[in-house]
Amino acid sequence: MPATKEENDFSSTVEFHRREWRVQRLGWIGIWAFMLLAVLGLFGGSGPLNNGRAVTDGVASVEYERYTRQGTKTTLNVTLHPETPLAGTARIALNRAYFEAFRLYDTIPAPKAVRLHPDQMVFEFSASGDEHEVTFVLEPEELGWHNLTVAVDEAKPLTIRQFTYP
């Protein structure tokens, strides 16, 4: 016996609702995944995905944000370890190409001198045998991925990657 019009309408309506529920579930999973990634720091702010730390041959450590926002200030903290053989002056070299994408607002403490070389800027600080921290306050001006090379005194330089969102 052939199905009636009402039976055909009912079965097509049920199938439509099942597909709609699948799409809703996928949407909810997407929303929750987005919120989780935001809390973990993928889109800036604090969180384990955003907080970066690198160590240069045990001489210094660098703390930075992996993900920044254009127009929002960020910091780059360089900590010189007490084991570092300093002769009263510590030199921190940053590549100049980085400063095409980031604007330097402040350096805490103020450097004794800043020397410009063709490919890097060298900041010189008074330093003792104690742990010494230098904070660079920066503001991203360009979007996308940026590479920063940090070299402390004669230690092997390290490269940091940061992404800037709009």
C-alpha positions in Angstrom: 0.0 0.0 0.0 1.5 3.4 -1.0 2.2 6.0 1.7 -0.2 8.8 2.2 0.7 12.4 1.8 0.6 12.9 5.6 3.0 10.0 6.2 5.4 11.4 3.5 5.3 14.9 5.0 5.9 13.5 8.5 8.9 11.4 7.5 10.5 14.3 5.6 9.9 16.7 8.5 11.5 14.2 11.0 14.6 13.9 8.7 14.8 17.7 8.4 14.8 18.0 12.2 17.5 15.4 12.6 19.8 17.3 10.2 19.0 20.5 11.9 19.9 19.0 15.3 23.3 17.8 13.9 24.0 21.2 12.6 23.1 22.8 16.0 25.4 20.3 17.8 28.3 21.2 15.5 27.6 24.9 16.1 27.6 24.5 19.8 30.8 22.5 19.7 32.4 25.2 17.6 31.3 27.9 20.0 32.6 26.0 23.0 35.9 25.3 21.2 36.3 29.0 20.3 35.6 30.0 24.0 38.1 27.5 25.3 40.8 28.7 22.9 40.0 32.3 24.0 40.4 31.4 27.7 43.6 29.6 27.0 45.0 32.8 25.4 45.0 32.0 21.7 43.5 35.4 20.8 45.7 37.5 23.2 45.5 38.3 26.9 46.8 35.9 29.5 46.8 32.2 29.2 49.1 29.2 28.6 48.9 29.5 24.8 49.8 33.1 24.9 52.6 33.3 27.6 55.9 32.6 26.0 59.2 32.0 27.6 62.6 31.3 26.1 66.1 30.9 27.6 69.3 31.9 25.9 72.1 29.4 26.9 71.3 29.9 30.6 72.5 33.5 30.3 69.1 35.1 30.2 65.4 34.4 29.9 62.9 36.2 27.8 59.1 36.4 28.6 56.7 37.6 25.9 53.2 37.4 24.5 52.9 35.1 21.5 49.7 36.8 20.3 49.2 40.5 20.5 46.6 43.0 19.3 47.3 45.9 17.0 47.3 49.2 18.9 47.6 47.5 22.4 50.8 47.7 24.3 52.7 44.6 25.1 55.9 43.9 27.1 59.0 41.9 26.4 60.8 41.0 29.7 64.5 40.0 29.5 66.0 38.7 32.8 69.7 38.4 33.0 70.7 35.6 35.4 73.2 36.2 38.2 75.5 33.5 36.8 76.1 35.8 33.7 79.6 37.1 33.8 79.0 40.8 33.5 81.7 43.4 33.5 79.3 46.1 34.7 77.5 46.4 31.3 74.9 44.1 29.8 74.1 44.3 26.1 70.8 43.2 24.7 70.6 43.2 20.9 67.2 43.1 19.1 66.9 42.9 15.3 65.9 46.2 13.6 63.4 44.5 11.3 61.2 43.9 14.4 60.9 47.6 15.0 59.4 48.1 11.6 56.3 46.2 12.9 56.5 47.3 16.6 56.9 50.8 18.1 59.1 51.0 21.2 57.4 53.1 23.9 59.7 52.6 26.9 62.6 50.7 28.2 62.7 50.0 32.0 65.2 50.7 33.3 66.5 53.3 30.8 69.6 52.1 28.9 73.0 53.7 29.3 73.3 53.7 25.5 71.5 52.5 22.4 73.7 51.7 19.4 72.2 51.3 15.9 73.8 48.7 13.6 72.6 47.9 10.1 70.7 44.8 11.3 70.2 45.3 15.0 69.7 47.8 17.9 72.0 47.2 20.9 70.8 48.4 24.3 73.5 48.7 27.0 72.5 48.6 30.7 74.4 49.0 33.9 74.4 45.5 35.5 75.8 43.9 38.6 76.2 40.2 39.5 72.6 40.2 40.7 69.6 39.1 38.6 68.7 42.1 36.4 65.4 42.6 34.6 64.8 44.8 31.5 61.3 45.5 30.3 60.6 46.7 26.7 57.2 48.3 26.3 56.0 47.8 22.7 53.0 48.4 20.5 52.4 46.4 17.4 51.6 48.5 14.3 51.5 45.8 11.6 49.4 42.6 11.4 50.6 39.1 10.9 53.7 37.1 12.0 56.8 38.8 13.3 60.2 37.4 14.2 62.3 38.9 16.9 65.9 37.9 17.4 67.3 38.5 21.0 71.0 38.3 21.8 72.3 38.9 25.2 76.1 39.7 25.4 77.9 36.9 23.6 75.3 34.2 24.1 73.7 32.4 21.1 70.8 34.5 19.8 67.2 33.2 20.0 64.3 33.9 17.7 60.8 34.6 19.0 57.7 34.5 16.8 54.7 36.7 17.6 51.4 37.1 15.8 49.5 40.4 15.8 45.7 40.4 15.4 43.6 43.4 14.3 
